[in-house]
Amino acid sequence: MKTRVLLIAAGAFAFTSCDGEKAQEAKQKTVDAAKAIGEATKEVTGKAVEKTKELTAQAGEKLKSATEAARTVIADKGGPALEAFKARMGGLSEWFKGAKGQAGGDPAKAHQLMGEMMNRVKSIPSEGLPPELKSAFERYQGAMSRVQEISKTMPVDEAGVEKWYMDNADKLGALEKDVLGAFKVLKEAAAAHGITGLDLGSGE
């Protein structure tokens, strides 16, 4: 049982770099559980069976509480999934900054960059992220996928591009609103986890 307590403690704090309120609470609950288990162990020898059962039950409750607190810490921090997400989003942001203006007035080059962009966006997993960040990023992935889909219908000759924009003005306007909303939600969710200064494709 003591080994289990140590595993809980390791699981709760191995992936946290700061001692937030929830992390402190989880630590204290783990310590309390360990103490309770120690007390129950001492009582096993030379004490009444009923008393031992009572102490063991109390220790079990404390251990359960410590486990739940540890899980909360890991869920809030995001663990290694969040750290990997930070690194990959940083790379995507740098790519956007470097790709800016590369297409010039060449629709074919724009198609090429759009394909590369979506490969990068799709390669970033959302599993293991805190719920609100996972939801925000999946919304962003969906919005960017829709951008790619409509861009596939854009002519590759400059003469046809202007007409294409006029013919799809309403659809493009609605899509722009959707995309900008996804940018806003993702930036807010990312900032809550210390991820700031991202270029998500809007140039901002």
N, C-alpha and C positions, 0 to 999 in steps of 0.2 A: 504493500500500500504506500509506503514511503517513496518507492520508485515512481509510482503513479503521480504523486504530488510533485516530484521533481520534473517529470515530463510536462505537467500542466504549466509549471512555472516557466520552463524553457519555451514552450509553445506560445505563451502569452507575451513574452518579452524579447524573444530572439529577433523579431522583425520590427521592433519599435525603437526609434532613435531618440525619443523624448519621453519624459515622465509626465504625461498628461494626467488629468484627474481620474479618468477611467483606468489608466495603467496603474496608478497608485492604489486605486481601490482593489484592482485585481491582485496586486502584490500583497496587500494587507489580508485579503481573503485567503490567499494561498498560505500565508504565514499562520493565520488563525486555524486553518484546516490541519496544517502540520502539527501545531501545538495540541489540537484536540485529539489527533491520532496518537500522539505521544502519551497523552494523559490516559487514553483508553488502554493503551498497551501496558502502562504501569499498573493499572487496576486489575489486569487479568490474573495476576498472581496474588493470592491471599485475600481477595475481595469477593463479595457475593456475586452470584451469576447475574442477577437482575440489574445490579449497579453497573456491571460490565456491559450488559446489553444497552443500557441507557446511554452510557458514555460513547459506545460504538455508534449508536444511532445518531447522536449529536455530531460526532466526527464525520459521519457520512453526509449529513446535511451541509456541514461546512465545506466539505470537499465538493459537493454538488454546486454550491454557491460559487466556489472558487473557479470551477470549470466553466460555468456560465459567464463569469466576469472575464475570464481569459478569452473565451470565444468572442465576446463583445469587443475587446481590445483589438484582436486580430482582424475582425470584420471592419472596424472603424479605420484602422490603419491601412488595410489593404494588403499588408505583408509584401512578399516579393513580387506579386502581380502588380502592385501599385508602383514599385520601384522600376520594374521593367517598362510599365506604361509611361512613366515620366521620361525615361531614356528614349523610347521610340517616338513619343510625341515631340520631344525636343529635336530628334532627327527629321521628322516630318516637317516641322516648322522651319528648320534650316533649308530643307529642300524647296519649300514654297518661296522662301526669300531668294534663293539662287535661281529658281525657274522664272521669276518675275521678268516679264518683258522679252523672254527668249523667243516666243513665237513671232513677235513683231506683227506683220500683217499677213503671215503665212498660215492659212487654215489647216494645211496638212501638218505643220509643226504643232499647231494647237491640239490636233487630234492625238498626236504622238505623246505630247506632254500630259494630256488628260488620261490616257491609258496608263502611263507611268505613275501618275498621281493616285489613281484608283488601286493599283497594285500595292502601293505603299499604305494606303488607308486600310485596305482589306487585310493586310498582313499584321495589323495590330490587334491582338486579342483583347476581349473585354472580360473574359472569365476571371473571377477572383477579385474584381474591383469592387469598391464600396458601391452599394446599390444605386445611389443617385448618380454617381459618375459613370457606372456601367450603362445606365439608361440614357444618359446624355450623350455618351460616345456612340452608342448604337443608333441614336437618332441622327447624329452627325454623319455616320457611315451611310445611312439610308438616304439622307439628303444629297450627299456627294454622289451616290450611285445614280440618283435621278438626274443630276447634272450631266453625268457621263452619258446616260441613255439619250437625253435630248440632244446632246452635242454630236452624237453619232449621225444625226439627221442633217447636220450643218454641211453645206456644200464645201468642197475643197477648193473651188475657184473663187477668187475675190469678187467677181461680178455677181455670183449667186448669193453671197453671204448677206449683202444688204437686204435683198428681197426676203431671205430666210428670216432675218430679224423682224422685218415688218409683218410677215405672215404669222410669226409665232409670238408676237408682242405680248398678248394676254397671258399665254402659257409661261413665257419667260418671266413676266412680272410676278406671277403667283409663285413660281419656283424660287425666284430671288428672295421673296418674303420668307418662304419656308427655310431656305438655306441660312439666311441671316438670323432667323430665330434659333436654328440649331447651333449656330456659332455662339450666340449669346448664352444659351443654356449650358453648353459644354465649357465655355470659358469660366462661367460662374462656378460650376461643379468642380472644375480642375483647380481653380483658385482656392477653393475650400480645403484642398489637399496639398496646397503649396506649389501648384504648377501654374506659373504665370508667364506672361510675355509671349504667348503662342501666336504664330501666324497660321491660321487654319485655312488659308486660301483666299481671304478677302483683302490681303495686303495690309491689314491693320496689326 
